[in-house]
Amino acid sequence: CSICGLFFADEGCSTEIKADELDAWKVISPTGHSWSEYQMKDTNYHSRTCSNCNQEEQELHMYADEQDGSCEVCGYA
C-alpha cells in the first residue's frame, strides 16, 4: 500500500502479508514453455523456439516416405 507501507495479498487490502512471509510472495511461478511452430533449421534439422525463455529445441527431420522426401514435421524437402 502506498499510503501505509504494508503489503497485502489482495486488492481490497483485507489479507496482510507479514514481513516474515514477504520473501515467499516474491517468488514468480514458472510460466512453462510456449513453443513456436517447427521451422527448417538446416538440411538435417528443424527447430522451434520458446517465446517465454528463448530456448531452442531442434530435432532431426523425419521422413515417413523415402520417395516423398519431405519432413513430416516442418515440410523440408
Helices and strands as residue ranges (DSSP letters): E 7-8, E 16-17, G 19-21, H 22-25, E 39-40, E 45-49, E 56-60
